Every structure is written in structure tokens, then in C-alpha cells.
Amino acid sequence: MTSTEIQTLLEQQRSYYKTGATVSVAFRIAQLKKLYATVKKYEAEVNAALTADLGKSDYEGFMCESGLVLSELSYMIRHTRKFAKRETVYTPLAQFASHSYKVPVPYGNTLIMSPWNYPFLLTIDPLAAAISAGNTAIVKPSAYSPATSKIIEKILTECFAPEYVAVVTGGRAENTALLDQKFDFVFFTGSQAVGKEVLRRTAEHLTPAVLELGGKSPCIVEASANIPLAAKRIVFGKYLNCGQTCVAPDYVLCERSVHDAFVAEVKKQIRLQYGDNPLENKNYGKIINEKHFNRLCGLIDSSKTVVGGNVNAATNQIAPTVMDRVTEDDAVMGEEIFGPILPILSYDSFDEMIAQLKDKDKPLALYLFSGNREHIRKVTGELSYGGGCVNDVVIHLATSEMGFGGVGESGMGSYHGKDGFDAFSHHKSVVDKKTWIDLPMRYQPYTSKLYEKLLHMFLK
């Protein structure tokens, strides 16, 4: 789509939004129901597209993408009417007689830019929030996942008129053309590098934005942890979608006294979950493209590899890989991995390890496996990170009851459920002042001692 076509599309959405058609709560719920039914209708095609793009099995595609989308849509259908209600708040005595309230109103014309790693989930989930909040939306899926982009376009074109919800496919040229336009709100999921560019571009128009980025998410394993269960859950979360998960455990910080036992359990779990030859496992996926495959291969140090390390260049596959005795100087610790490589580092002092984490960039996720209540309190209370789990990984994002998002370098803003509705809404404060009485003390001349006393009584 050309820059001119994109501008025309946005102008059509602006005109449509100005009619007020999207504001009705009944309309919003009807559109969410329509989207739910259409996703359900094309569920098999969605899962097939995920297989084509990322090698995901139908089981994983439903568990991690289409099923979660249906769950989020169901949640928004049930709760939109409640979310959209105005909220009465306390009115100060000085404003007597008034009714004060906050009311969520749509931003208006929104842009949703989604990534390739969970291309269906991370497109439709924010769209559900945009619709629930009463906005129009232009959706821009990733060019790296073309099969999923195609089914997204099919679903949304069947559901909605383009002046309400539209899909723009393509690559960098389309991204640039979209960011040239002035939207009322932008929602971006992707890398930190591209996120910085999106923020620069939206700043030119003073457009509010939510950025869902990433980072190196640590996973701490203490001696007090259930080591076999910790290994089982970490292996699941790390190698899900071949490690191409923004909240995957990027690396493990393991207490030295349980290091050997933990490594042994990780090896055991990789074999149990993926078989003796994971590259022949039909349920094990692939790296999105050759560029990322080659980048990941460059991070593997064979001298430190204790599991995996074998690859299939013809299919862009890398076996679940574990690197042990890793240090901060290794290449694998210099960037977000975003692939099936698990570095394991050891620590001796819990307090020193926590102090070092405080000096690092704030990660999107952090995980702690521990039975020590004081250490759990310290990690959850003192470290800054987007979200995480105690004694599990990844699952904190699979609920509509909690917002999901980053902090600092890992992003800004959050969504899912009410947090998503709020992200796509402006909460307008309104005072409805009554006319049957008019308190005189605010008006000049300010000479009355009585009024001054009343003013001091009200404002304390």
C-alpha cells in the first residue's frame, strides 16, 4: 500500500469515527462477538498459518495463540459494558453542589503494529482492546510471518469495513508511511531498536503510545527450589516457540550448590519433552527466517554447550541448546537471545546477585524458583521488571485479569483485560456543577473575613 493510499485510509477512518458510530457500547460488544465468531470459523486456517510461518503444531498454535485470543475476546465481551461505565468520585466541599465523575472515552483513530513471533495473538489481543474501548484501528502485522498476516487480513476484512478496522500489509516502506501519519494512539510490539524509532516518530505528533518490547529476562534458581520441577517448567518456557517468546527465560542464574543437579534435570527434561532428536520432533518448531537463524548460530559456543547445539540449516531449526559455565563476557549474554539457547550462570551470594541485577536494564520478565519467603519478598519488592512468576515461567501473561507490559527499557504501558481497555481509552474528568446554589467565596473582591475562614475550612 502506498503512502497516499494509507493517508486516504486514515482519512476515511477519521470521518467514520466522527460519526460517533463506534462509541455505542452495544456496537462495541457486537463487533467483538463478530470477531470471536470469525476467529472461531477460521481457527484451523489460523493454526495452519502458524505452522507455515513458525512450525508451530496445532496444539501449540491453539494453546498459545488462537485459544488465548478467543479467551481474551470472551473476556472483553463479558466486561466491556462494565469497563465503559463512568465512575463517580468524591467531590470536595468547596465544589458544593456538584457531581464529579471520570468517564473513559476512546482515543479515536489507532494504529496497532504487531510482531512475528506470536503474530496472531499479538495482533488480535490489542485489537480486542481497541474495539472494546470504542476506537477505529489500522492493523499492521509483520512481514516476517506472511501466512499469518494473510489469514489476519482475511478475518478482519470479512468482519469489518475498512473505515472501521483495516489491515495494511507489507514491510518497512509501509511502516514508515504509517508512522508519517498522525494517529490518536499507537500500540507497538517488537524489538527495543524499532520501539525507539516508533517513540521518536510518535513524539513528532505528540501521540501517546504503548510499547511492548523485550530484554534479557533472568530466571533465578535457588537451593531452596524444587529443582526437578524448576527444570521442567523452565524447559517448557524457554523452548516454547523455539525460544522466540518475549518473556522466555533468557538466562538462568543458579545457586552454585545446586548447579550440577539443576543442569542434570534440565538435560533430563529436554529429552522427556522433546525426545532424543528434537529436530525430528514434528511438534518442535523453527526459527522465523535465515537471518535470525544465522544470528542465533553465532551465539552458540560449542566449548560451553552441554545439550543440543545441532542445527538444520535447510529448515532453520536449532535443537534445544544449553550452554553451561557461561559468564557475562560471552556473546550469548550481550543481547536478547530470542531463540532456543539457554545460558546457565552460577552465583554464590544471593544479595550480590540481586545487587548486580539492579544495575542491569529492567527486563520484561523475571522468574524466581525458591522456597525462601524472604528472598521472594526481596525479589518481588525490590527489583524492577515488567512482570513475572514465582516458581513458574511465562504464564503470567496468559490471564485477562492482570495487565501485561514492560518497564524502562522493556517497554511502557500494559494491556490485557481492563488494562487493555484503559490503554486504548482517555479517562476524562468531569464536574457537573449544579445551578440551584452558587458559593460566593471564589469571586472577587477578596475582602470578606468570613469567606476567608470558610476557604481555610474547605481547603485543609
MOFEN-V364403 format. One record per backbone hydrogen bond with DSSP energy under -0.5 kcal/mol. CO is the residue of the C=O (numbers start at 1). NH is the residue of the N-H. If there is no record, write none. Layout:
# MOFEN-V364403
CO,NH ; CO,NH
This chain:
# MOFEN-V364403
2,6 ; 3,7 ; 4,8 ; 5,9 ; 6,10 ; 7,11 ; 8,12 ; 9,13 ; 10,14 ; 11,15 ; 12,16 ; 13,17 ; 14,18 ; 15,19 ; 16,19 ; 16,21 ; 17,20 ; 20,23 ; 20,24 ; 24,28 ; 25,29 ; 26,30 ; 27,31 ; 28,32 ; 29,33 ; 30,34 ; 31,35 ; 32,36 ; 33,37 ; 34,38 ; 35,39 ; 36,40 ; 37,41 ; 38,42 ; 40,43 ; 42,46 ; 43,47 ; 44,48 ; 45,49 ; 46,50 ; 47,51 ; 48,52 ; 49,53 ; 50,54 ; 50,56 ; 51,55 ; 54,286 ; 57,61 ; 58,62 ; 59,63 ; 60,64 ; 61,65 ; 61,66 ; 62,67 ; 62,68 ; 65,69 ; 66,70 ; 67,71 ; 68,72 ; 69,73 ; 70,74 ; 71,75 ; 72,76 ; 73,77 ; 74,78 ; 75,79 ; 76,80 ; 79,83 ; 80,84 ; 82,85 ; 86,88 ; 87,102 ; 89,100 ; 90,92 ; 92,95 ; 93,96 ; 97,434 ; 99,432 ; 100,89 ; 101,430 ; 102,87 ; 103,428 ; 105,426 ; 108,110 ; 108,136 ; 109,184 ; 109,185 ; 110,138 ; 111,113 ; 111,187 ; 112,114 ; 112,140 ; 113,189 ; 116,119 ; 118,122 ; 120,123 ; 120,124 ; 121,125 ; 123,127 ; 124,128 ; 125,129 ; 126,130 ; 127,131 ; 128,132 ; 129,133 ; 130,134 ; 130,135 ; 131,134 ; 136,110 ; 137,139 ; 137,166 ; 138,112 ; 139,141 ; 139,168 ; 140,114 ; 142,145 ; 145,149 ; 146,150 ; 147,151 ; 148,152 ; 149,153 ; 150,154 ; 151,155 ; 152,156 ; 153,157 ; 154,158 ; 155,159 ; 156,160 ; 161,164 ; 161,165 ; 164,137 ; 166,139 ; 167,169 ; 171,175 ; 172,176 ; 173,177 ; 174,178 ; 175,179 ; 176,180 ; 177,181 ; 178,181 ; 181,183 ; 184,208 ; 185,111 ; 186,188 ; 186,210 ; 187,113 ; 188,212 ; 191,195 ; 192,196 ; 193,197 ; 194,198 ; 195,199 ; 196,200 ; 197,201 ; 198,202 ; 199,203 ; 200,204 ; 201,204 ; 201,205 ; 202,205 ; 202,207 ; 203,206 ; 208,186 ; 210,188 ; 210,212 ; 211,213 ; 211,412 ; 212,190 ; 215,217 ; 216,218 ; 217,250 ; 217,251 ; 218,367 ; 219,253 ; 220,222 ; 220,369 ; 221,255 ; 222,225 ; 225,227 ; 226,230 ; 227,231 ; 228,232 ; 229,233 ; 230,234 ; 231,235 ; 232,236 ; 233,237 ; 234,238 ; 235,239 ; 236,240 ; 239,242 ; 240,243 ; 241,244 ; 243,245 ; 245,248 ; 250,343 ; 251,219 ; 252,254 ; 252,345 ; 253,221 ; 254,347 ; 255,258 ; 256,259 ; 258,262 ; 259,263 ; 260,264 ; 261,265 ; 262,266 ; 263,267 ; 264,268 ; 265,269 ; 266,270 ; 267,271 ; 268,272 ; 269,273 ; 270,274 ; 271,275 ; 277,280 ; 278,281 ; 280,282 ; 281,284 ; 283,285 ; 289,293 ; 290,294 ; 291,295 ; 292,296 ; 293,297 ; 294,298 ; 296,299 ; 296,300 ; 297,300 ; 299,301 ; 300,302 ; 301,304 ; 301,305 ; 302,305 ; 304,324 ; 307,322 ; 310,319 ; 312,315 ; 312,316 ; 312,317 ; 316,287 ; 317,312 ; 319,309 ; 321,342 ; 322,306 ; 322,307 ; 323,344 ; 327,330 ; 330,333 ; 331,334 ; 339,341 ; 340,321 ; 341,343 ; 342,323 ; 343,252 ; 343,345 ; 344,326 ; 345,254 ; 347,256 ; 348,350 ; 349,353 ; 350,354 ; 351,355 ; 352,356 ; 353,357 ; 354,358 ; 355,359 ; 356,359 ; 357,360 ; 363,386 ; 364,387 ; 366,389 ; 367,220 ; 368,370 ; 368,391 ; 369,222 ; 371,373 ; 372,376 ; 373,377 ; 374,378 ; 375,379 ; 376,380 ; 377,381 ; 378,382 ; 378,383 ; 379,383 ; 383,385 ; 387,366 ; 389,368 ; 389,391 ; 393,395 ; 394,397 ; 395,398 ; 399,402 ; 400,418 ; 404,415 ; 407,410 ; 408,411 ; 410,213 ; 412,211 ; 413,406 ; 415,404 ; 416,419 ; 416,420 ; 417,421 ; 418,422 ; 419,423 ; 420,424 ; 422,425 ; 424,107 ; 425,427 ; 426,105 ; 426,428 ; 428,103 ; 430,101 ; 430,432 ; 431,433 ; 432,99 ; 439,442 ; 440,443 ; 445,447 ; 448,452 ; 449,453 ; 450,454 ; 451,455 ; 452,456 ; 453,457 ; 454,458 ; 455,459 ; 458,460
